[in-house]
Amino acid sequence: MDTDTVMHIAQRTLETALLISAPVLIVALAVGLFAALLQAVTSVRDMTLGMVLKIAAVGVTVLVFGGWMLQQALSFTTEIFHHMQTMTQ
């Protein structure tokens, strides 16, 4: 295995990790900002409000994007196994 192959696999690993986690992280960030703004405007100091909203939003996001996320992970896994197969030959 040469350096180019290792760098390609490392790059694809990071790209796939970012791609799979992006929808959940973006939704959690947006809902967190919305909850903080809502708490600031209404002077509500309940810490669980933001957490409950984030958990619900992340759950819905995983339900909506879960199939796509699984497809991306399976595609990456297939690519890695293909690389392993060509390296052993």
N, C-alpha and C positions, 0 to 999 in steps of 0.2 A: 504494500500500500504506500503510495507516494504522498507527498505533502498536499498536492492539489486535490486529491480525493478526500483527505481529512478536512481540508478547509471547506470543500463543497458540502460535505456532510454536516460540519459545524454550522455553516451558514444556513443550510436548509432547516436544521434543527431550531435555530433561533427564529427564523422566519415563520416556521410552523407554530412554534410556541406563542409568538406574538399574534399571529393571525387567529389562532384558536381562542386566546384569552381576550382579544380586543373587544368583542361585543359585550362581554360581561363587565369588563373594566370600565368601558365608556358609559354603560348604563348605570353602574354603581356610582361613578363620578357625578353624572348628571343628577341622579336622584339625591345624592348626598348634598350637592349644592342647593337643590330645590328645598330639601328638608331644612338645611341651615338658614336659607332665606326665609322660609315659612316660620321657623322658630324665632328669627330676629324680628320679623314684622309683628308677630302675635305675642311676643315676649313669653313664649312657652319655653320652659327650661327642662323639659322631660327628655332625657338622653335616649330613652327607648324608642321614641317616635322616629328618629332618623334611622335607627337600626332596623326597625320593623319594616319601614318603607323600602330600605335597601334590600333586605332579605326577600321581600315579596317581588320586587322588581327584578332581582337577579334570578329568582325562580322562574318567573315568566320568560325572561330572556333565554334561560337554558331550555325551557320548553319550546320556544320559537326557533332558536338557532341550534338546538342540540343535534339534529340530524345533519346539518351542514358541518358542525364541529366534528362529529364522528366521522363523516366522510373525509374531511381534511386529515384527521389523524390516521385513518386507514390508508389513505393515499400515501402519506409519509412513511408509514410502516412498511407498505409494499415496496416503496422505493428503497428503503434501508435493506430489506431482505434481498432485493435484486442486487444491490451493491455487494452484500455478503456472498451471494451466490457467484458473482463474477470474480470476486477476490479469491475464492477457493479453487477456481479452475485454473 
